[in-house]
Amino acid sequence: MSKSALHVRSVIISDVHLGTPFCKADEVTHFLKHTRCERLILNGDIIDGWRLTRDGKWTRSHTRFIRRILTLVQKRDTEVVYLRGNHDDFLARLLPMQFDRLSLVEDHVLVTAQGRYLVLHGDVFDGVVKNMVILAHLGDMGYSFLLRLNRAYNWFRKLRGKEYFSLSQAIKARVKQAVSFVGKFEDQIASLARDRGCRGVICGHIHTPADKMIGDIHYLNSGDWVESLTAIVEHHDGRFELITFKEFVTKFPMPKEEPADDPTDEALPFPVNAASVANVAVAHVAAFAAAK
């Protein structure tokens, strides 16, 4: 058993947003590299198809993340469950699909020592995303602008020796409508879990990490890998924990230099068009199945 890794039963991450300049791909790859689990759940918005159709870019660090996932499936016998989100909705044409230890699904029920947990991205409870697509894309563009502004603001804070501060999260916490939306979202998703006969629910989508009780339902939100840099892990005793990358790197430090590519890995060509991404995804899944 490796001492240089966190050993857990399950890992749940969401909202990585590969294809955007704000994605913390190196950080999430480092997290997965130093984590050993039986099951990895990718809970939506892993690839940002919306941004790739506009001005998104696919970098080497994004490819390294994909390679890490394939390594977990092929070499570490990890079950990988990929749930569709709203930003990677191009995967809808593939659902449901399963090849060996890799599956693509709409939602998932995680059976734990504490009981059944419903796992879903959560966008089904976002009325703007489901019913006003154009407005949702405009909102996404506004959020991207806020992240660019946030980057410049934190560069200035760093020069003054101050810690990172999230403008978007601060605004979300102070704007009444945003607070109301988050509360309503959490209540609705907890109600769905109750109706499904589950003890708890694990979601993403709103970029707000959480671990709390809503009535009799254990509500968990895995946050994101754009600002929060958080994940949910299920320990072998059935206990859940919300992990922050800031705490994680104190135990498993991140190398200062960019990691070298594994020469045994094949390059994964990801174009900048979301429709093409879907085609490439189909091709890679088929290739994976054929290899088995």
Phi, psi and omega per residue, in radians:
M1 nan 2.210 -3.090
S2 -1.229 2.336 3.087
K3 -1.525 -0.182 -3.098
S4 -1.666 0.432 -3.136
A5 -2.570 2.698 3.059
L6 -1.517 2.160 -3.101
H7 -1.788 2.065 -3.127
V8 -2.437 3.004 3.119
R9 -1.443 -0.816 -3.101
S10 -2.389 2.608 3.044
V11 -2.220 2.322 3.101
I12 -2.165 2.113 3.055
I13 -2.247 2.723 3.118
S14 -2.631 2.934 2.984
D15 0.935 0.932 3.067
V16 -1.383 -0.633 3.085
H17 1.045 0.905 3.006
L18 -1.041 2.418 -3.116
G19 1.806 -0.027 3.095
T20 -2.015 2.673 -3.139
P21 -1.270 -0.173 -3.091
F22 -1.716 -0.068 3.128
C23 -1.173 2.278 3.117
K24 -1.631 1.146 -3.041
A25 -1.143 -0.720 -3.140
D26 -1.091 -0.680 -3.112
E27 -1.192 -0.793 -3.114
V28 -1.223 -0.561 3.074
T29 -1.174 -0.710 3.077
H30 -1.072 -0.721 3.114
F31 -1.047 -0.818 -3.128
L32 -1.213 -0.586 3.130
K33 -1.114 -0.538 -3.099
H34 -1.893 0.491 3.074
T35 -2.290 2.375 3.069
R36 -2.056 2.205 -3.104
C37 -2.548 2.772 3.070
E38 -1.423 -0.500 -3.062
R39 -2.479 2.315 3.045
L40 -2.052 2.158 3.107
I41 -1.911 2.067 3.097
L42 -1.698 1.747 -2.908
N43 -1.628 0.970 2.967
G44 1.511 2.689 -3.135
D45 0.990 0.649 3.062
I46 -1.291 -0.816 3.043
I47 -1.851 2.314 -3.114
D48 -1.669 1.516 3.137
G49 -1.139 -0.542 3.121
W50 -1.055 -0.827 -3.072
R51 -1.258 -0.573 3.140
L52 -1.157 -0.457 3.100
T53 -1.374 -0.269 3.133
R54 -1.769 -1.590 -3.046
D55 -2.277 0.368 -3.122
G56 -1.192 2.753 3.116
K57 -2.310 2.468 3.109
W58 -1.791 2.112 -3.072
T59 -1.893 2.990 3.132
R60 -1.071 -0.594 -3.141
S61 -1.161 -0.541 3.087
H62 -1.216 -0.683 3.087
T63 -1.139 -0.658 3.116
R64 -1.085 -0.616 3.102
F65 -1.117 -0.803 3.113
I66 -1.051 -0.730 3.121
R67 -1.097 -0.657 3.119
R68 -1.089 -0.728 3.118
I69 -1.090 -0.803 -3.140
L70 -1.126 -0.613 3.084
T71 -1.103 -0.723 3.121
L72 -1.071 -0.698 -3.126
V73 -1.253 -0.818 -2.960
Q74 -1.482 -0.561 -3.008
K75 -1.989 -0.359 -3.069
R76 -2.014 0.161 3.069
D77 0.943 0.676 3.121
T78 -1.622 2.323 3.026
E79 -1.372 2.186 -3.140
V80 -1.996 2.160 3.111
V81 -2.011 2.060 -3.130
Y82 -1.872 2.058 3.090
L83 -1.769 2.394 3.141
R84 -1.210 2.424 2.996
G85 -1.946 -2.955 3.116
N86 -1.443 -0.537 3.129
H87 -1.386 -0.356 3.043
D88 -1.999 0.731 -3.112
D89 -1.215 -0.156 3.062
F90 -1.118 -0.281 3.120
L91 -1.335 -0.169 -3.093
A92 -0.992 -0.548 -3.111
R93 -1.199 -0.267 -3.101
L94 -1.693 -0.235 -2.947
L95 -1.488 2.522 -0.236
P96 -1.475 2.687 -3.139
M97 -2.601 2.450 3.131
Q98 -2.518 2.333 3.041
F99 -2.331 1.927 3.118
D100 0.947 -1.995 -3.077
R101 -1.705 0.146 3.128
L102 -1.988 2.179 3.132
S103 -2.355 2.563 3.079
L104 -2.040 2.106 -3.042
V105 -2.462 2.940 3.101
E106 -1.471 -0.753 3.051
D107 -2.597 3.031 -2.997
H108 -2.638 2.572 3.040
V109 -1.947 2.053 3.134
L110 -1.648 2.046 3.137
V111 -1.594 2.095 -3.079
T112 -2.151 3.074 3.100
A113 -1.160 -0.385 3.140
Q114 -1.568 -0.253 -3.092
G115 2.350 -2.940 -3.098
R116 -1.517 2.380 3.085
Y117 -2.135 2.204 3.058
L118 -1.387 2.258 3.129
V119 -2.045 2.158 3.079
L120 -2.709 2.758 -3.091
H121 -1.157 -0.814 3.076
G122 1.980 -0.116 -3.090
D123 -1.182 -0.259 3.121
V124 -1.127 -0.326 3.120
F125 -1.766 0.202 3.101
D126 -1.818 1.774 -3.067
G127 -1.068 -0.581 3.132
V128 -1.158 -0.802 -3.126
V129 -1.107 -0.727 -3.041
K130 -1.407 -0.583 -2.972
N131 -2.031 -0.330 -3.119
M132 -2.283 1.312 -2.999
V133 -1.066 -0.758 -3.117
I134 -1.075 -0.761 3.123
L135 -1.118 -0.637 3.111
A136 -1.109 -0.711 3.115
H137 -1.189 -0.662 3.082
L138 -1.122 -0.693 3.079
G139 -1.094 -0.677 3.110
D140 -1.130 -0.683 3.097
M141 -1.133 -0.681 3.092
G142 -1.131 -0.699 3.111
Y143 -1.128 -0.684 3.104
S144 -1.106 -0.699 3.091
F145 -1.107 -0.722 3.134
L146 -1.106 -0.643 3.111
L147 -1.180 -0.649 3.076
R148 -1.127 -0.747 3.096
L149 -1.105 -0.678 -3.140
N150 -1.111 -0.664 3.135
R151 -1.096 -0.797 3.136
A152 -1.138 -0.723 -3.135
Y153 -1.092 -0.727 -3.110
N154 -1.346 -0.419 3.009
W155 -1.103 -0.733 3.112
F156 -1.169 -0.706 3.109
R157 -1.102 -0.674 -3.139
K158 -1.111 -0.670 3.098
L159 -1.076 -0.505 -3.133
R160 -1.620 0.106 3.091
G161 1.345 0.380 -3.130
K162 -1.762 2.743 -3.117
E163 -1.333 2.890 3.113
Y164 -1.063 2.432 3.114
F165 -2.336 2.223 -3.109
S166 -1.584 1.953 3.092
L167 -1.143 -0.736 -3.084
S168 -1.127 -0.726 3.130
Q169 -1.213 -0.607 3.104
A170 -1.158 -0.730 3.116
I171 -1.134 -0.751 3.141
K172 -1.046 -0.652 -3.098
A173 -1.293 -0.401 -3.049
R174 -1.772 -0.394 -3.112
V175 -1.458 2.162 -3.036
K176 -1.006 -0.760 -3.098
Q177 -1.115 -0.678 -3.139
A178 -1.167 -0.753 3.113
V179 -1.081 -0.728 3.124
S180 -1.115 -0.720 3.133
F181 -1.085 -0.804 -3.129
V182 -1.075 -0.766 3.141
G183 -1.099 -0.749 3.122
K184 -1.152 -0.716 3.116
F185 -1.026 -0.832 -3.111
E186 -1.118 -0.724 3.141
D187 -1.130 -0.742 -3.109
Q188 -1.161 -0.729 -3.092
I189 -1.259 -0.552 3.057
A190 -1.181 -0.663 3.123
S191 -1.114 -0.697 3.110
L192 -1.098 -0.753 3.123
A193 -1.061 -0.714 3.115
R194 -1.097 -0.746 3.136
D195 -1.146 -0.521 3.134
R196 -1.458 0.014 3.133
G197 1.300 0.537 -3.121
C198 -1.839 2.639 3.110
R199 -1.364 -0.494 -3.090
G200 -2.636 3.094 3.137
V201 -2.463 2.491 3.113
I202 -2.195 2.139 -3.089
C203 -2.421 -3.047 3.090
G204 -2.491 -2.203 2.969
H205 1.291 -0.882 -2.995
I206 -1.611 0.065 3.092
H207 0.977 0.658 -3.140
T208 -2.290 1.618 -3.101
P209 -1.089 2.486 -3.103
A210 -2.754 2.653 3.032
D211 -2.582 1.722 -3.043
K212 -2.747 2.987 3.067
M213 -1.743 2.329 2.997
I214 -2.034 1.681 -2.998
G215 1.158 -2.132 3.125
D216 -1.707 0.135 -3.090
I217 -1.856 2.266 3.066
H218 -1.419 1.959 -3.090
Y219 -1.768 2.182 3.117
L220 -2.231 2.331 3.042
N221 -2.212 2.186 -3.032
S222 -1.367 -0.047 3.083
G223 1.310 -2.326 -3.068
D224 -2.799 2.997 3.067
W225 -2.093 0.719 3.010
V226 -1.997 -0.818 3.121
E227 -2.219 -0.881 -3.040
S228 -1.192 -0.698 -3.084
L229 0.943 1.145 -3.074
T230 -2.338 2.805 3.102
A231 -2.604 2.772 3.029
I232 -1.855 2.339 3.038
V233 -2.164 2.535 3.029
E234 -1.867 2.068 3.122
H235 -1.351 2.905 -3.079
H236 -1.154 -0.335 3.094
D237 -1.553 0.108 3.114
G238 1.583 -0.053 -3.120
R239 -1.390 2.386 3.084
F240 -1.695 2.618 3.112
E241 -2.513 2.371 3.029
L242 -1.592 2.039 -3.064
I243 -1.872 2.333 3.029
T244 -1.762 2.529 -3.129
F245 -1.125 -0.552 3.126
K246 -1.036 -0.711 3.102
E247 -1.324 -0.640 -3.076
F248 -1.072 -0.745 -3.071
V249 -1.274 -0.199 3.035
T250 -1.258 -0.461 3.110
K251 -1.685 -0.576 -3.115
F252 -2.255 1.418 -3.039
P253 -1.023 2.537 3.125
M254 -1.531 2.329 3.135
P255 -1.090 2.570 -3.111
K256 -1.260 -0.586 -3.118
E257 -1.598 2.681 3.113
E258 -1.129 2.315 -3.114
P259 -1.118 2.487 3.127
A260 -1.328 2.590 3.093
D261 -1.225 2.529 3.081
D262 -1.294 2.082 -3.075
P263 -1.143 -0.280 -3.139
T264 -1.477 -0.189 -3.133
D265 -1.483 2.481 3.034
E266 -1.510 2.543 3.108
A267 -1.185 2.471 3.117
L268 -1.860 1.942 -3.112
P269 -1.374 1.981 3.093
F270 -2.025 1.931 3.121
P271 -1.302 3.019 -3.070
V272 -1.632 0.060 3.115
N273 -1.764 2.251 -3.032
A274 -1.085 -0.651 3.114
A275 -1.112 -0.692 3.102
S276 -1.177 -0.612 3.076
V277 -1.037 -0.738 3.125
A278 -1.069 -0.748 3.126
N279 -1.109 -0.717 3.113
V280 -1.143 -0.695 3.121
A281 -1.053 -0.765 3.103
V282 -1.050 -0.777 -3.116
A283 -1.083 -0.734 -3.117
H284 -1.230 -0.648 3.078
V285 -1.121 -0.744 3.116
A286 -1.117 -0.713 3.121
A287 -1.110 -0.676 3.118
F288 -1.108 -0.751 -3.132
A289 -1.132 -0.725 -3.137
A290 -1.106 -0.604 -3.120
A291 -1.182 -0.427 -3.135
K292 -1.446 nan nan
